[in-house]
């Protein structure tokens, strides 16, 4: 009986923890005052090893001011189970998209406390061609570098699909190939 209660309590705790994480979304927004369009992909959770207490998402944003080229950003959302990662400013994100390697730098990291523990959000400007390579990759591995340690994760198949959907929305349906072969 005690074992059943313990299993039920663990399942309830996992279910509640899942409710505290953002649901995946892709949103488009137009602003009539500034004449900009923006696309935001949120909640794109990366693979999580068994027993991990942290949560990592690799999200993306595209902002296109009217009459100007779009700005592309990769956004790392790190939620610590206990100890913060303390994402470094500068070159702190490495993305391996198939055979291409991108080392990206940030100038600002936002930190806050939360129900699940510390939260860190870092934005990384990225070139259009790099974002297209990421969107069409068959496999993406990510390393986020903190002050004393780093986190290695892989983008899930569903996450790969979300990156392709984002680029299709920004560039039009016929601009982004479905997938490149590795």
C-alpha positions in Angstrom: 0.0 0.0 0.0 2.8 2.4 0.8 4.5 1.6 -2.5 1.3 2.4 -4.4 1.0 5.8 -2.6 4.6 6.6 -3.3 4.2 5.8 -7.0 1.0 7.9 -7.1 2.7 10.8 -5.4 5.6 10.7 -7.8 3.2 10.6 -10.8 1.3 13.6 -9.4 4.5 15.5 -8.8 5.7 14.9 -12.4 2.3 15.9 -13.8 2.2 19.1 -11.8 5.8 19.9 -12.8 4.8 19.5 -16.4 2.0 22.0 -16.0 4.5 24.6 -14.9 6.4 24.5 -18.2 5.3 26.4 -21.2 3.3 24.7 -23.9 5.0 24.7 -27.3 3.7 27.4 -29.6 4.4 29.3 -32.8 2.8 32.8 -32.9 2.7 35.5 -35.6 2.1 39.1 -34.7 1.8 42.3 -36.7 2.2 45.7 -35.2 0.4 48.5 -37.1 2.2 51.3 -35.2 5.8 50.2 -35.7 4.9 48.3 -39.0 6.8 45.2 -37.9 6.0 41.5 -38.1 7.3 39.0 -35.6 7.2 35.2 -35.3 8.0 33.5 -32.0 8.5 29.8 -31.3 8.3 29.0 -27.6 8.5 25.9 -25.4 10.6 23.9 -27.9 12.0 21.5 -25.2 15.2 19.7 -25.9 15.8 16.0 -25.0 16.1 15.4 -21.3 18.2 12.6 -19.9 16.7 10.3 -17.3 16.9 11.8 -13.9 17.6 15.3 -15.1 16.1 18.0 -12.9 16.6 20.9 -15.3 14.6 21.8 -18.4 16.1 23.4 -21.6 14.4 24.8 -24.6 15.9 26.1 -27.8 13.3 28.6 -29.2 13.5 31.1 -32.0 12.3 34.6 -32.9 12.2 36.4 -36.2 11.4 40.2 -36.3 10.9 41.8 -39.7 10.5 45.6 -39.7 8.7 46.9 -42.8 11.2 47.6 -45.6 14.2 46.1 -43.7 15.6 42.6 -43.6 14.4 40.3 -40.8 16.5 39.7 -37.6 16.8 36.1 -36.5 17.4 35.1 -32.9 17.9 31.7 -31.1 16.6 31.8 -27.6 17.8 29.5 -24.8 15.4 29.1 -22.0 17.0 27.2 -19.1 15.1 26.3 -15.9 17.2 24.8 -13.2 16.0 22.1 -10.8 18.3 23.4 -8.1 21.6 25.0 -9.2 21.6 27.7 -11.8 23.7 27.2 -15.0 24.7 30.9 -15.0 24.9 31.2 -18.8 28.0 33.2 -19.8 27.8 36.3 -21.8 29.8 36.0 -25.0 30.2 32.7 -26.9 28.0 30.4 -24.8 25.9 28.5 -27.3 27.2 25.8 -29.8 24.8 24.4 -32.3 25.7 21.4 -34.4 23.2 21.1 -37.3 24.2 18.0 -39.2 27.8 18.8 -40.2 27.6 22.5 -39.7 28.9 24.1 -36.4 27.7 27.4 -35.2 29.3 29.2 -32.2 26.9 32.0 -31.1 27.4 34.8 -28.6 25.0 36.7 -26.4 25.4 40.1 -24.8 22.5 39.8 -22.2 21.2 37.0 -20.0 17.9 37.5 -18.2 17.6 35.7 -14.9 14.6 35.3 -12.6 13.3 33.0 -9.8 10.4 30.7 -10.4 8.3 27.9 -8.9 10.7 25.3 -10.3 13.8 27.2 -9.4 16.0 29.7 -11.2 15.3 30.6 -14.8 17.8 32.0 -17.4 16.9 33.3 -20.8 19.7 34.2 -23.3 19.1 35.5 -26.9 21.6 34.9 -29.6 21.6 36.8 -32.9 22.0 34.4 -35.9 22.4 34.9 -39.6 19.6 33.9 -42.0 21.7 31.2 -43.7 22.5 29.7 -40.3 18.9 29.7 -39.3 18.0 28.0 -42.6 20.7 25.3 -42.0 19.2 24.7 -38.6 15.7 24.5 -39.9 16.6 22.0 -42.6 18.9 19.8 -40.5 18.2 16.2 -39.8 19.8 16.3 -36.4 20.7 19.2 -34.1 22.8 19.0 -31.0 23.1 21.9 -28.6 25.7 22.9 -25.9 24.8 25.7 -23.5 27.9 26.9 -21.6 27.5 28.2 -18.0 30.0 29.7 -15.6 31.3 26.3 -14.2 29.6 23.6 -16.3 27.6 23.1 -19.5 24.5 21.2 -20.7 24.4 19.0 -23.9 21.1 18.3 -25.4 19.5 17.2 -28.7 16.6 18.8 -30.5 13.7 16.3 -30.7 12.0 15.3 -34.0 9.1 17.5 -33.0 11.5 20.4 -32.4 13.0 19.9 -35.8 9.5 20.1 -37.4 8.8 23.4 -35.4 12.0 25.0 -36.8 10.9 24.1 -40.3 7.4 25.5 -39.7 8.9 28.7 -38.4 11.0 29.3 -41.5 8.1 28.3 -43.8 6.0 30.9 -42.0 8.7 33.6 -42.4 9.9 32.9 -45.9 6.9 31.3 -47.5 6.0 27.7 -48.2 8.2 27.1 -51.2 11.4 28.7 -49.8 12.5 26.1 -47.3 13.3 22.5 -48.3 11.6 19.8 -46.3 14.9 18.4 -45.0 18.5 17.9 -46.1 20.1 14.5 -46.1 23.1 14.0 -43.8 
